[in-house]
């Protein structure tokens, strides 16, 4: 029997055990004991366990395209297929590097600095010339550090989330090398996509959206709308929703425009692009006052998204107004995690 893969949750369980509710502590302890939950998603064996194998990706992807082609032929219709390449989400998405951590955690404690074991994206004060460098942690791990620091715990204690006695906590830190390994796997996936498209001739096209997003979000392509830059940064990068994974309104339109440009070129169409300058005016994921927080949408959510909504900017016209953690923050964290794990 193949052992069941646990749910990987990037939480410093040992440090939160006394903070969360008793019911959640029992659920977490039970899950760890029975290998239903792992709080070490970034160990090498954990990463390998969740990464799709190159050959498996190739077989499944090819089978999917073959089915689409057969369906088109069965209907006796001429259909063009557009296959999209994949971006490096481990380098351009929701993960926090050293500069991210110090930018946000110094809002709570001006003395905060990452521990020496945490490899920096660049030296303090220097311009970042390569966003793929440095170690990273997840948004959920950052949330726990932010809450602990805001409740008065000192920097050395909070840094135990990612460093214990000078040794990095590998299970909660995605290292620079591990990110490179993930990017290399994605490169192989993209090679498979290109090779699959080449098998079917001129009616199957490749949309190089992955490479384009990588270049925009890592700054190789400088992009701004109405003077507002778009980068990989959470919140202040203006590209993602609060979960740091899904693109915001304007970023979605940016992606749509790349597709429109490809369709126009490949099929000689004349489709008009989306108006980014108009859309950005009503995009709730834009940091207008430059304080690192965005107003977010007005609707309510539950579970983990509710925790992220606590970071919404109360006043996006005033950089001095910061989010304030509610008094029952640990109860909210407990309830959200119970919903996630049950």
N, C-alpha and C positions, 0 to 999 in steps of 0.2 A: 504494500500500500504506500502510495506517495504521501509523505507527511504534509499536513495542511500548512499552507503559508499563513503566517500571522498577519494581522492588521498592523501596519507600521505607523506609529504615532510619534512625532518628534517632540516628546515632552520630557523634561528632566524629572522623572517620576520620583526619585529619591528626595528631591528638594520640594516637591509640591505635596507630598503625602500628608503633611501636617496642615496644609492650607486648604485643601479641597474637602468636600463633604465626606462623611463616613461611608455613605453608600457608594460614592464614586471610588473611594480608596479600596473598598472591598471588591468592587467590580474589576478595578485595575489589577489588584493583587491576584485575583482568581484568573484573570486573563493571562497574566505573565506566567503563572504556575503551569497553566495548561497550554502554553505556547499559542494562545489565541491573539495575543498582543505583544508587540515588540517596541520598546522605546529606543531602539538603536537602528534607525532606518538607513544610516549612512556607513555602516560597517561594510567592508568589501563583500562579504558573503551575502549581506542583505541586498546590496545593489545588484549583484549578479543574479540574485533570485528573482528580482522583479524586471530586469532588462529582457526584452524579447531577443531571442537568438537571431542572428543574421539570416540563417537558412530558413528558420520558421517564418520570419517576416516575409522573405522572398516567396515562399510557397503560398502563404495566405494571400499576399498582395496579388500575385500572379493569378491565383484562382478567382479572386474578385474581379479583376480586369477581364479575364476570359469570360466570365459570366455576363458582364456588361456588354462585351462585344457580341456574344452569342444572342443576347436579347435583342440587340440592335439589328442583327442579321435576320433573326426570326421575324421581326416586324417589317422587314424589307424596307428599312428606312436608312437614310444617310445621317449618321450621328457622329459629331466630333466629341471626343473625350479629352478633358483637361486634367492632368495629374499634377498634384501639388507637392513640392518638396517640403521638408520638415525643418523648422528652425531649432536653434540650440536653447531650449527652455531652461536647461540647468545653468546657463550663463546669462541669459537675457530676461529671465522671468522673475519669480517671486522670492528668490533667495537673497539674503542680506550679506553683503561683504563688510569689510572692516570700516569703510567710509560710511556705509549706511548705518551701522550700529552706533558709531560715534556721533553721527549727525543727530540721530533721534534720542539716544540715551543721554546725551549731554543736555537735552532740554529738561531732563529730570534731575540730573546731577552733573554739573559742569566738569567734574573731575573724572568722568568716566573715560576709560581707554581700554581697548581690547587687550587681552593678555598676550605676552610675547609668543606663546605657542600658536596663536592664531595668525596665519600668514596673511599679510596685508595685500590689498589690491594695488597700493602704491604707498610711498613714504608719506607721512603726515605733511599736509600742505602742498604736496606736489600734484601736478595735473595727471589725471589718469589717462594713460596712453594705450592701455590694453585691459578692457573690461573682463577678460576671461581669466585674469590672474587672481590669486588670493583664495582663501578659504571662504566658505559660506555656511549660513544656517537658515533654517526655514522660517517662514513668517510666524508660525505658531510658536516656535522656540523664542523668537524675538518678543512676541507678545508676553510670554511668561517673564522674560528678563525685564521688560518695561514695567510690568505690574509690580514685580518684586522691588525694583529700584524706586518706584513711585511710592511704595509703602515704607520707605525709610531704610531698607537693607543697604549695607554699604557695598561699594564697588567690588571689593575682593570676594564677598559672599555671592553676589550676583554672577560674577565671572566663573564661579564654580559650575554654572550651567554648561560652559564650554571648555573649562580647564580645571583639572584637579591636581593640586600640588605641582604645578608646572608642566603637567602632561595633558595634552589635548584629549578631550572626550570624543573619540573618533565616531562613536555612534550617533552623535548629534551634530557633528561638523562634517560637511561635504568638502573634502580637500580639493586643492587645485588639481592634483593628479587624477582624482576620481572624476572631476568635471571633464577633464581632457579625455578620459576613457569613454565617458558618455557621449561626448561630441564625436569621437571616432566611430562609435557605434551608429550614431545618426548619419554620419558621412556615408557609411556602408549602406544604410537604408536608402539614402538619396541616390546612391549609385544603382541600387536595385530598381528604383523608380525610373531612372533614366533608361536603364537597359530594358525594362518592361515596355516602356513607351516606344523604344526603337524597333521592337518586334512587330509593331502593328502599322507602321507606315505613317503617312501624312495626316491621317484622321485622328491620331492620338498625339496630343501635345503635352509639353511639360511647362508648368507655371513655376518659375523659380522664386516663389514667395518666401521660402525658407531663408535663402541667401539674402534676399532684400531686407527681411525683418532683422536678421542678424546684423547687417551693416547699419541699418537705421538705429537700432536699439543700442548698439555698442559704439555709436558715434562715428563710424567710418563714413557714413552719409549723414551730413548735418541737415536735420529737418526741423523746421519751425512753422507754426501757423499763427498768424497775427502776433508774431514775436514770441510765441510760447514754444519752447523746445520740446521735442519728444525723444526720450531716452528710456533705458531699461529700468531706471530708478522707480521704486515703489512710491506711489503718491506724487512726489515732486517730479517724477519723470513724465507724468501726464498721459501715459500710454495704456495703463491697465486699470481694471476695476479694483475694488478693495481687496479682492483675494489674490491680486498680483499675478493671476494666471490668464484671465479672460480680458481681451482688449476692451478699452472704453469706447464710447460712442464715436469720437473722432478717429481713434485708432482703427476701429472697424471700417469706417469710411475710407481711411487710408489704404487698408487691405483691399477693399472693394475697388478702389481706383487702380490699384496695381493689376487686378484681374481684368478690369475694363480695358486697360491699356493693352494687355496681352490679347484679349478677345478682338479688339479693334485691329491689332497688327496681324494676327493669324487668320482672321476671317474677313478682313476688309470691311469691318463695321464702322459705324459712326456714333457709338454710344457716348453720351456726355458723362463726364466724371461727376462724383458728388462734390458739393460745395463745402469744402472743409472750413472755410472762414465763417460761413453761416452756422454750420453745425457746432463748432467749438463754443459758440455763445450760449448754448443750452446743454453743454456736456457737464454733468455733475462730477466728472473724474478729472477735472482740470484744477491745478493748484494756482489760483490767480494771485494770491498774496505772497507766494514763494516761501511759506513756512513749512512745507513738507507734508501738509495735510490737505485732503480734498473734501468738499462738502458731501459728496456721495448722494445717492438717490433718496427720495422721501419715503419710499415704502418701507414696511417693517419686515424683518426676517427672523428666523430662529436657528438654533444650533450654532455651529462654528461661525457662519456668516454674521450672526448677531454680535459675536465678540469683535469681529473686524469692524463692524459698524460703530463700535465705541470709539474708534479712532477718527470718526468724521470731524471735519473742521466746523466748530460752532459758528465761526464768522470768517468767511474766506476773503473778506476785505481788510482784515486787521491781523497782521502776522504775530501780534502779541497775544492774541486769544488762542489758547491751546485746548485740546481735548482734556477733560478731567475724568479720571476713572471713578466709577460709582462706588459707594461704600460697600455694596454687596458683590463686588467684582468676583470674589472666589466662588460665591454661590452661583453666579452666572456661568463662570467657567465650568463648574461642576455639572450644572444642568446641561450645558452644551455638549460636554464630553459624554455624558450618559446617553444623550440622543445619538451621538456618533457611534458609540460602541455597542449599544443594545441591538 
